Amino acid sequence: MIDWKRWFIKDNAAIPLLAILSGLLFGAFVMLLGGFNPIDAYSHLFRNVFGSPYDFGETIRQVTPLIFTGLSVAFAFRAGLFNIGAEGQFVMGMTGASIVGVLLEAPWYIHAPLALAGGALLAGLWGGLAGFLKARWGINEVITTIMLNWMALYLSNYIVRAFLLEPKQQRTYLIHDSAKTSMAWLSELFGSARVHWGIFFALLAAVLCYAFLWKTGQGLELRAVGHNPHAAQYAGMNVKRNVTKAMFIGGVFAGLGGAFEILGVFHYQVIASASPGLGFDGIAVALLGGNHPLGVVLAALLFGSLSYGSAGMSFGADVPPEIIRIIIGSVIFFVASPGIIRWAMGLFARNRKRKEVA
């Protein structure tokens, strides 16, 4: 039988929940300072997420790429790497899927898997490049992945402009229907929301990520390298190969997110002046989820709900977008700073013990 009290308090399971609550309370305090009603604002946020099948479906659509990019960051972190390049890998996944989806014609059971594989492979190679530079010459992956983010944006713009651009438009030709991953029946179920196959693959990816890291020998090697690369090397593990492998697999996760975004939501890729930002949001999701696959899924649900539901706060309660971003940032801050929550819990426990003694 599970000892829920021990699990919730002594095993620190309460810390993420208390951190989220602290972030929302701090956001309420900021709204009060700005002259806004936090109860009204949070009620509009809740209604904008769960108020209709369409809104709930769009929330799921918002959550899907965050799971992929969160897994990308979390997987690399388990190998001792900080993958800031999920954004660039996400863009390369979009580009690879666009190339296959526009230039190739084939039956759907061939075309759609090839488009997904093309995006995942291109993004995996993009992430693996940073891993190779780290393994071969010891170049810090934070620096290389940040630089590769910009390179991915401009390279994708060049590919779109040179090979895929629709005449007199700033976007590619439309993806062929045989490559699309949208689901008509599921979309109708959620009031014509843009729900697609990606949500099922995202959940499957989280399960596979957990199984690989904690149930296989290769996953044990990756985690051992992340804990102590010198001890892992002394034990006979190939540290350089595992570093490259971790960044490659992390890139595959982010690339799948980009591929599903193109094939299931937009059906074309535009020439963009800035990155979509979902890869950077994945860093926050991974931190919120404690770099664990299950935690990433739950954190993506929270982050996606806050991101999509914030429109209800803006239009329904007139809360400015700047304050909404402060609320989201405060939740991330408290979750990423568990020491504050532990200190508060310890202070509360000591005061309670003094009262009991008295």
NORCOR-V357027 format. One record per pair of residues at least 24 apart in sequence whose ideal C-beta (glycine too) atoms are under 6 Angstrom apart, sorted by the first residue. I is the first residue (numbers start at 0). J is the second residue. D is the distance in whole Angstrom. If there is no record, write none. Layout:
BEGIN
i=(I I)
j=(J J)
d=(D D)
END
This chain:
BEGIN
i=(14 14 17 18 18 18 19 21 22 22 22 25 26 26 29 29 33 35 39 40 40 40 43 43 43 43 44 44 44 46 47 47 47 48 48 52 52 53 53 56 56 56 57 58 58 58 59 59 60 60 61 61 61 62 62 62 63 63 63 64 64 64 65 65 65 65 65 66 66 66 67 67 67 67 68 68 68 68 68 69 69 69 69 69 70 70 70 70 71 71 71 72 72 72 73 73 73 74 74 74 75 75 75 76 77 77 77 78 78 78 78 79 79 80 80 81 82 83 83 83 84 84 84 84 85 85 85 86 86 86 86 87 87 87 88 88 88 88 88 88 89 89 89 89 89 90 90 90 91 91 91 91 92 92 92 92 92 93 93 93 94 94 95 96 96 96 97 97 97 100 100 101 101 101 107 110 110 111 111 114 114 115 118 118 118 119 119 119 122 122 122 123 123 123 125 126 126 126 126 127 127 127 129 130 130 130 131 133 134 134 134 152 156 159 159 169 169 170 170 171 171 173 173 174 178 179 180 180 180 181 193 195 197 197 205 205 208 209 221 283 286 287)
j=(337 340 340 333 334 340 330 333 329 330 333 329 326 329 322 325 322 318 316 312 316 318 311 312 315 316 308 311 312 311 308 310 311 304 308 189 190 190 192 189 192 194 192 303 304 307 194 198 193 194 303 306 307 299 300 303 197 198 201 256 260 277 280 284 299 302 303 201 296 299 201 252 255 256 253 256 277 278 281 281 284 285 295 299 204 208 252 295 249 252 253 281 282 285 285 290 295 208 248 249 245 246 249 290 212 222 225 221 224 225 245 224 225 140 245 141 249 141 144 145 129 144 147 148 253 278 281 148 274 278 279 147 148 151 122 125 126 250 253 254 253 256 257 277 278 151 152 155 121 122 125 151 118 122 254 257 258 257 261 268 155 158 121 258 261 262 171 261 268 174 178 163 171 172 177 177 178 178 180 178 262 258 254 257 258 251 254 255 250 253 254 247 250 251 250 246 247 249 250 243 246 247 246 242 243 246 243 242 239 242 243 274 270 268 270 269 270 267 269 267 268 266 267 266 262 262 259 262 263 263 264 263 259 263 292 296 292 292 245 331 335 334)
d=(5 5 5 4 4 5 6 4 4 3 5 4 3 5 6 5 6 5 5 5 4 5 4 5 3 5 4 5 5 6 5 6 3 5 4 5 4 3 5 3 3 5 5 6 6 5 6 6 5 6 4 6 5 5 6 4 4 5 5 4 5 5 6 5 4 6 5 4 6 5 6 5 5 3 5 5 6 5 3 5 3 5 4 6 6 5 4 6 4 4 4 5 5 4 4 4 5 6 6 5 5 6 4 5 6 6 5 5 5 5 4 6 4 5 6 5 5 5 4 5 6 3 5 6 4 4 5 5 5 3 5 5 4 3 4 5 5 4 4 6 5 6 4 6 4 5 6 5 5 4 5 5 4 4 3 3 5 4 5 6 4 6 3 4 5 6 5 6 4 4 4 5 6 5 4 4 5 5 6 4 6 5 5 6 3 5 4 5 5 6 2 5 4 4 5 4 6 5 2 6 5 4 5 5 4 3 5 5 4 4 5 5 5 6 6 6 5 5 4 5 5 6 5 5 6 6 6 4 4 5 5 3 3 5 4 5 4 4 6 5 5 5)
END
